[in-house]
Amino acid sequence: MPRRTVYYKPTKAAPKVSEVYVNPIKAMIEENPAFGYRTVAYLLGMNKNTVKRVFQLMNWQVRKRPVQNGIVERVIRTLKEQCVHRHRFETIQHASQVIADWILFYNTQRPHQALGMRTPAEQYQLAA
């Protein structure tokens, strides 16, 4: 075994973050926690790479949206297929009423496979 393997010591110091950058970024994300590094950089007039690095080092990264987005897109698709595309809306009020009625049906009468063929109202009433 070579000696340098045994005696090796890393020479790189842990990364440090300047308070000049941290304080305004922290204030911004405490006020608006959903902002990502690009939005924060734009609003503060800072370099986006600097802000991204601060986010990474301070572990302030906004989590990605994998499962939530898919669920929402699926509900919107069902709304379109089962409600919107089957009606001819005359006014905004008519559309609002038909969609509100469908959402009530969706939550109280329509069985869902993911809930064991129960309605959301039945499923979440048990949990309450």
C-alpha positions in Angstrom: 0.0 0.0 0.0 1.5 3.4 -0.9 2.3 5.7 2.0 0.4 8.6 0.6 -2.8 6.5 0.9 -2.3 6.2 4.6 -1.2 9.7 5.3 -3.6 11.5 3.0 -5.4 14.5 4.5 -7.9 16.5 2.5 -6.7 20.0 1.9 -10.0 21.5 0.9 -11.9 23.4 3.6 -15.6 23.1 4.1 -17.5 25.6 2.0 -18.4 28.8 3.8 -21.3 31.1 3.0 -21.0 34.8 3.4 -23.7 36.5 5.6 -24.0 39.2 2.9 -25.7 36.6 0.7 -27.5 34.5 3.4 -29.4 37.2 5.2 -31.4 38.7 2.3 -32.0 35.3 0.8 -33.2 33.9 4.1 -35.6 36.8 4.6 -37.0 36.4 1.1 -37.7 32.6 1.5 -39.1 33.0 5.0 -41.6 35.4 3.5 -42.3 33.3 0.4 -41.2 29.7 1.0 -42.3 28.4 -2.4 -39.9 30.6 -4.3 -37.0 28.8 -6.0 -33.5 30.1 -6.4 -34.2 31.7 -9.8 -37.1 33.8 -8.5 -35.1 34.8 -5.4 -32.1 35.7 -7.5 -34.2 37.8 -9.9 -36.1 39.7 -7.1 -32.9 40.4 -5.1 -30.8 41.3 -8.2 -28.2 38.6 -7.5 -26.5 36.1 -9.6 -28.6 32.9 -9.9 -25.6 30.6 -9.5 -24.7 32.3 -6.3 -28.2 32.0 -4.9 -28.4 28.4 -6.0 -25.1 27.6 -4.2 -26.4 29.3 -1.0 -29.7 27.2 -1.3 -27.6 24.0 -1.6 -25.2 24.7 1.2 -27.9 25.9 3.6 -30.3 23.0 2.5 -33.0 25.4 1.5 -33.9 23.8 -1.8 -37.6 23.7 -2.6 -38.8 20.1 -3.1 -39.9 19.1 -6.5 -43.6 18.6 -7.2 -43.0 14.0 -8.6 -46.4 12.6 -7.2 -48.6 15.8 -6.4 -48.5 17.0 -10.0 -49.5 13.6 -11.4 -52.5 13.4 -9.1 -53.7 16.9 -10.0 -53.2 16.3 -13.7 -55.3 13.1 -13.4 -58.1 14.9 -11.7 -58.1 17.6 -14.3 -58.2 14.9 -17.1 -61.2 13.2 -15.4 -62.9 16.6 -15.1 -62.5 17.3 -18.7 -63.5 13.8 -19.9 -66.5 13.4 -17.7 -67.8 16.9 -17.4 -66.4 19.7 -19.5 -66.3 17.9 -22.9 -69.9 16.7 -22.4 -71.6 20.1 -21.9 -72.0 23.1 -24.0 -71.7 26.1 -21.7 -73.7 29.2 -22.4 -72.2 31.5 -19.8 -69.5 31.5 -17.2 -72.1 31.1 -14.5 -73.5 28.0 -16.2 -70.0 26.5 -16.5 -69.3 27.3 -12.8 -72.5 25.6 -11.7 -72.0 22.5 -13.8 -68.4 22.1 -12.7 -69.3 22.7 -9.0 -72.0 20.0 -9.3 -69.6 17.6 -10.9 -67.0 18.2 -8.1 -69.7 17.4 -5.5 -70.6 14.2 -7.4 -66.9 13.3 -7.7 -66.3 13.7 -4.0 -69.6 12.2 -2.6 -71.0 9.7 -5.1 -68.3 8.5 -7.5 -66.3 5.4 -6.3 -62.5 5.6 -6.6 -60.3 2.6 -7.3 -57.4 4.0 -5.2 -59.8 4.3 -2.2 -61.0 0.7 -2.4 -64.1 1.7 -4.4 -65.2 4.2 -1.7 -65.9 7.8 -2.3 -63.5 10.4 -0.9 -66.3 11.5 1.5 -66.6 8.0 2.9 -62.8 7.5 3.1 -62.0 10.7 4.9 -65.0 10.7 7.1 -63.6 7.5 8.6 -60.3 9.2 9.3 -61.9 12.2 11.0 
